[in-house]
Amino acid sequence: MNVRNCRKCGTIFNYVMGPIVCPACREALEEKFKAVKKYIQENPGVGIQQTSRECEVEVSQIQQWIREERLEFASDSMVMLNCESCGQPIRSGRFCDQCKNSLANGLRQSVARPVEPAKVDKKDTHESPKMRFLG
């Protein structure tokens, strides 16, 4: 049993996986996410700072949701993130599509079973028909 303290409220809870927050705080955070998403849909083109003020959510939390690909910048937005690998501008997440594909291919290759080299039949040299000289 893995028991931890919640990073938001400090209560002790049984930690399973993901962020180290208790179920109550996780549910409250999910409600805030829904409020932010609704606010963005009702106010297209709104910035992170204004959304943070209006929805009473930290800017860092909104940025985390963007990195998790739960939110993304509009296609006409002047604000963009940079791919953590190549630096190309992206609307959400951590990596551009090209770097995601490259990482996925690298993982597939590392997990793939190695191909065994073809077996070469070796002839027994003792029964070879060649002539031998004794010294």
PASEBA-1860 file (N, C-alpha, C; in nm, 3 decimals):
! residues 135
1> MNVRNCRK> 0.084/-0.117/0.000/0.000/0.000/0.000/0.089/0.124/0.000 ~ 0.066/0.214/-0.095/0.147/0.333/-0.111/0.069/0.454/-0.061 ~ 0.105/0.504/0.056/0.034/0.615/0.119/0.118/0.742/0.101 ~ 0.052/0.850/0.057/0.120/0.977/0.036/0.038/1.092/0.091 ~ 0.100/1.208/0.101/0.031/1.331/0.138/-0.002/1.406/0.011 ~ -0.122/1.460/0.004/-0.167/1.537/-0.111/-0.084/1.666/-0.121 ~ -0.040/1.699/-0.240/0.039/1.820/-0.260/-0.045/1.947/-0.252 ~ -0.175/1.934/-0.265/-0.262/2.052/-0.259/-0.310/2.080/-0.117
9> CGTIFNYV> -0.367/1.978/-0.051/-0.429/2.002/0.080/-0.355/1.934/0.196 ~ -0.264/1.843/0.168/-0.185/1.779/0.272/-0.246/1.655/0.336 ~ -0.367/1.617/0.295/-0.428/1.498/0.355/-0.357/1.372/0.308 ~ -0.365/1.268/0.390/-0.303/1.140/0.357/-0.403/1.060/0.274 ~ -0.354/0.996/0.167/-0.440/0.916/0.081/-0.360/0.801/0.022 ~ -0.431/0.702/-0.030/-0.369/0.587/-0.094/-0.334/0.625/-0.237 ~ -0.205/0.641/-0.267/-0.158/0.685/-0.398/-0.153/0.566/-0.492 ~ -0.210/0.584/-0.611/-0.209/0.478/-0.712/-0.117/0.517/-0.827
17> MGPIVCPA> -0.148/0.631/-0.893/-0.064/0.678/-1.004/-0.101/0.821/-1.038 ~ -0.023/0.882/-1.127/-0.051/1.018/-1.172/0.000/1.121/-1.074 ~ -0.057/1.243/-1.083/-0.014/1.349/-0.992/-0.043/1.311/-0.847 ~ 0.040/1.359/-0.757/0.025/1.324/-0.615/-0.074/1.419/-0.550 ~ -0.201/1.399/-0.585/-0.310/1.475/-0.526/-0.420/1.377/-0.487 ~ -0.489/1.407/-0.378/-0.594/1.319/-0.328/-0.714/1.320/-0.424 ~ -0.801/1.221/-0.414/-0.917/1.216/-0.503/-1.006/1.341/-0.495 ~ -1.021/1.400/-0.377/-1.104/1.520/-0.363/-1.043/1.637/-0.440
25> CREALEEK> -0.912/1.656/-0.426/-0.845/1.765/-0.497/-0.842/1.739/-0.647 ~ -0.826/1.614/-0.685/-0.828/1.577/-0.827/-0.964/1.609/-0.888 ~ -1.070/1.581/-0.814/-1.205/1.611/-0.863/-1.226/1.762/-0.873 ~ -1.178/1.837/-0.774/-1.190/1.983/-0.777/-1.112/2.041/-0.895 ~ -0.995/1.984/-0.922/-0.913/2.029/-1.035/-0.983/2.000/-1.167 ~ -1.050/1.887/-1.175/-1.125/1.852/-1.295/-1.241/1.948/-1.317 ~ -1.306/1.991/-1.210/-1.413/2.089/-1.220/-1.359/2.223/-1.271 ~ -1.241/2.262/-1.221/-1.179/2.386/-1.268/-1.144/2.375/-1.416
33> FKAVKKYI> -1.097/2.256/-1.458/-1.066/2.235/-1.600/-1.191/2.255/-1.685 ~ -1.301/2.199/-1.641/-1.427/2.214/-1.715/-1.467/2.361/-1.725 ~ -1.448/2.435/-1.615/-1.482/2.579/-1.614/-1.392/2.656/-1.711 ~ -1.263/2.623/-1.712/-1.169/2.689/-1.803/-1.206/2.659/-1.948 ~ -1.235/2.534/-1.976/-1.271/2.494/-2.112/-1.397/2.567/-2.158 ~ -1.496/2.576/-2.072/-1.621/2.645/-2.105/-1.594/2.794/-2.128 ~ -1.512/2.855/-2.042/-1.480/2.997/-2.057/-1.410/3.023/-2.190 ~ -1.318/2.936/-2.227/-1.245/2.952/-2.354/-1.340/2.938/-2.472
41> QENPGVGI> -1.433/2.844/-2.464/-1.529/2.824/-2.573/-1.622/2.945/-2.588 ~ -1.660/3.005/-2.476/-1.750/3.120/-2.479/-1.677/3.249/-2.516 ~ -1.545/3.253/-2.498/-1.465/3.373/-2.525/-1.347/3.337/-2.615 ~ -1.371/3.315/-2.743/-1.260/3.277/-2.832/-1.155/3.388/-2.839 ~ -1.030/3.347/-2.843/-0.920/3.442/-2.853/-0.874/3.497/-2.720 ~ -0.928/3.449/-2.610/-0.888/3.497/-2.478/-0.747/3.443/-2.445 ~ -0.670/3.521/-2.369/-0.534/3.482/-2.334/-0.527/3.402/-2.205 ~ -0.411/3.348/-2.179/-0.390/3.266/-2.059/-0.408/3.349/-1.932
49> QQTSRECE> -0.352/3.469/-1.931/-0.359/3.554/-1.810/-0.503/3.587/-1.774 ~ -0.581/3.627/-1.873/-0.721/3.663/-1.848/-0.801/3.541/-1.805 ~ -0.777/3.427/-1.870/-0.845/3.303/-1.833/-0.812/3.267/-1.689 ~ -0.686/3.282/-1.652/-0.642/3.253/-1.516/-0.716/3.340/-1.414 ~ -0.727/3.470/-1.443/-0.797/3.562/-1.351/-0.945/3.529/-1.341 ~ -1.009/3.511/-1.455/-1.155/3.491/-1.457/-1.197/3.357/-1.396 ~ -1.116/3.254/-1.416/-1.153/3.120/-1.367/-1.086/3.085/-1.236 ~ -1.003/3.176/-1.184/-0.931/3.153/-1.058/-0.850/3.024/-1.061
57> VEVSQIQQ> -0.771/3.011/-1.167/-0.682/2.897/-1.186/-0.542/2.953/-1.210 ~ -0.442/2.888/-1.155/-0.305/2.934/-1.174/-0.264/2.922/-1.321 ~ -0.181/3.016/-1.365/-0.131/3.014/-1.503/-0.054/2.884/-1.528 ~ 0.023/2.840/-1.430/0.101/2.718/-1.446/0.012/2.596/-1.468 ~ -0.107/2.597/-1.407/-0.200/2.485/-1.426/-0.255/2.486/-1.568 ~ -0.287/2.603/-1.620/-0.335/2.612/-1.759/-0.225/2.567/-1.855 ~ -0.102/2.608/-1.828/0.011/2.566/-1.912/0.030/2.415/-1.906 ~ 0.010/2.357/-1.789/0.021/2.212/-1.776/-0.085/2.142/-1.861
65> WIREERLE> -0.208/2.194/-1.860/-0.313/2.134/-1.942/-0.281/2.146/-2.090 ~ -0.214/2.253/-2.128/-0.173/2.268/-2.269/-0.065/2.166/-2.301 ~ 0.032/2.147/-2.213/0.138/2.048/-2.234/0.082/1.905/-2.236 ~ -0.025/1.882/-2.160/-0.089/1.750/-2.157/-0.181/1.728/-2.277 ~ -0.193/1.829/-2.363/-0.280/1.828/-2.482/-0.428/1.823/-2.448 ~ -0.464/1.871/-2.331/-0.605/1.881/-2.294/-0.662/2.013/-2.345 ~ -0.577/2.114/-2.359/-0.612/2.243/-2.419/-0.510/2.272/-2.527 ~ -0.549/2.354/-2.624/-0.452/2.395/-2.726/-0.481/2.537/-2.770
73> FASDSMVM> -0.377/2.602/-2.824/-0.393/2.736/-2.875/-0.470/2.730/-3.007 ~ -0.547/2.834/-3.035/-0.621/2.840/-3.161/-0.524/2.850/-3.278 ~ -0.569/2.809/-3.395/-0.482/2.809/-3.512/-0.439/2.950/-3.552 ~ -0.519/3.052/-3.520/-0.484/3.190/-3.554/-0.414/3.263/-3.438 ~ -0.381/3.192/-3.332/-0.319/3.253/-3.215/-0.174/3.290/-3.244 ~ -0.132/3.403/-3.190/0.007/3.446/-3.204/0.097/3.375/-3.102 ~ 0.037/3.320/-2.997/0.112/3.251/-2.892/0.124/3.104/-2.930 ~ 0.243/3.051/-2.923/0.269/2.910/-2.953/0.371/2.857/-2.853
81> LNCESCGQ> 0.371/2.726/-2.839/0.475/2.658/-2.761/0.586/2.617/-2.856 ~ 0.699/2.575/-2.802/0.806/2.522/-2.884/0.824/2.374/-2.855 ~ 0.849/2.296/-2.958/0.878/2.153/-2.944/1.002/2.139/-2.856 ~ 0.997/2.050/-2.759/1.110/2.032/-2.667/1.228/1.965/-2.733 ~ 1.208/1.909/-2.851/1.316/1.840/-2.920/1.383/1.928/-3.025 ~ 1.302/1.984/-3.117/1.360/2.058/-3.229/1.333/2.209/-3.223 ~ 1.241/2.254/-3.137/1.213/2.396/-3.123/1.107/2.451/-3.218 ~ 1.049/2.366/-3.300/0.945/2.409/-3.394/0.821/2.454/-3.317
89> PIRSGRFC> 0.751/2.558/-3.363/0.629/2.604/-3.294/0.517/2.500/-3.300 ~ 0.450/2.478/-3.187/0.339/2.382/-3.179/0.225/2.446/-3.101 ~ 0.104/2.395/-3.117/-0.014/2.452/-3.050/-0.041/2.388/-2.914 ~ 0.001/2.264/-2.893/-0.017/2.198/-2.764/0.078/2.080/-2.755 ~ 0.093/2.026/-2.636/0.179/1.910/-2.616/0.323/1.948/-2.587 ~ 0.411/1.851/-2.603/0.553/1.873/-2.576/0.638/1.862/-2.701 ~ 0.589/1.785/-2.800/0.668/1.759/-2.920/0.584/1.783/-3.045 ~ 0.650/1.820/-3.155/0.581/1.834/-3.283/0.552/1.694/-3.338
97> DQCKNSLA> 0.468/1.687/-3.441/0.430/1.557/-3.497/0.550/1.479/-3.548 ~ 0.644/1.547/-3.611/0.762/1.480/-3.666/0.847/1.418/-3.553 ~ 0.867/1.490/-3.446/0.946/1.437/-3.333/0.870/1.326/-3.261 ~ 0.737/1.337/-3.252/0.657/1.229/-3.192/0.674/1.100/-3.272 ~ 0.666/1.112/-3.405/0.684/0.993/-3.490/0.824/0.936/-3.477 ~ 0.923/1.022/-3.469/1.061/0.977/-3.454/1.080/0.903/-3.321 ~ 1.024/0.957/-3.213/1.034/0.891/-3.083/0.960/0.757/-3.083 ~ 0.842/0.755/-3.144/0.765/0.631/-3.149/0.838/0.524/-3.229
105> NGLRQSVA> 0.899/0.562/-3.341/0.974/0.465/-3.422/1.095/0.414/-3.346 ~ 1.162/0.502/-3.273/1.276/0.459/-3.192/1.235/0.359/-3.085 ~ 1.120/0.384/-3.022/1.071/0.291/-2.920/1.033/0.157/-2.983 ~ 0.968/0.161/-3.101/0.930/0.037/-3.168/1.053/-0.046/-3.203 ~ 1.157/0.021/-3.250/1.280/-0.051/-3.286/1.349/-0.110/-3.164 ~ 1.343/-0.040/-3.052/1.409/-0.092/-2.932/1.333/-0.209/-2.872 ~ 1.203/-0.215/-2.896/1.120/-0.322/-2.842/1.115/-0.441/-2.938 ~ 1.138/-0.417/-3.066/1.129/-0.524/-3.166/1.230/-0.634/-3.136
113> RPVEPAKV> 1.190/-0.755/-3.167/1.280/-0.868/-3.144/1.393/-0.864/-3.245 ~ 1.515/-0.892/-3.199/1.627/-0.890/-3.292/1.616/-1.005/-3.393 ~ 1.655/-0.977/-3.515/1.651/-1.078/-3.620/1.776/-1.164/-3.608 ~ 1.754/-1.295/-3.603/1.869/-1.385/-3.591/1.936/-1.398/-3.727 ~ 2.070/-1.398/-3.729/2.139/-1.414/-3.857/2.114/-1.554/-3.913 ~ 2.117/-1.561/-4.044/2.093/-1.690/-4.109/2.203/-1.788/-4.071 ~ 2.162/-1.911/-4.045/2.259/-2.012/-4.005/2.335/-2.062/-4.127 ~ 2.466/-2.072/-4.109/2.552/-2.121/-4.216/2.592/-2.264/-4.178
121> DKKDTHES> 2.566/-2.357/-4.267/2.603/-2.496/-4.240/2.753/-2.511/-4.255 ~ 2.815/-2.557/-4.147/2.960/-2.580/-4.151/2.984/-2.728/-4.177 ~ 3.070/-2.754/-4.267/3.103/-2.894/-4.296/3.204/-2.943/-4.196 ~ 3.193/-3.065/-4.163/3.287/-3.126/-4.069/3.421/-3.139/-4.141 ~ 3.525/-3.076/-4.086/3.656/-3.076/-4.152/3.726/-3.212/-4.144 ~ 3.684/-3.299/-4.053/3.749/-3.428/-4.039/3.710/-3.522/-4.152 ~ 3.595/-3.504/-4.207/3.550/-3.593/-4.313/3.559/-3.527/-4.449 ~ 3.642/-3.424/-4.460/3.657/-3.351/-4.583/3.732/-3.437/-4.685
129> PKMRFLG> 3.696/-3.435/-4.813/3.763/-3.517/-4.913/3.899/-3.461/-4.956 ~ 3.946/-3.355/-4.892/4.074/-3.294/-4.931/4.190/-3.382/-4.885 ~ 4.299/-3.373/-4.959/4.420/-3.448/-4.925/4.495/-3.376/-4.816 ~ 4.550/-3.452/-4.722/4.624/-3.394/-4.610/4.766/-3.451/-4.609 ~ 4.857/-3.370/-4.568/4.996/-3.413/-4.556/5.030/-3.429/-4.410 ~ 5.092/-3.536/-4.379/5.135/-3.560/-4.242/5.279/-3.516/-4.229 ~ 5.312/-3.453/-4.123/5.439/-3.390/-4.104/5.540/-3.468/-4.041
END
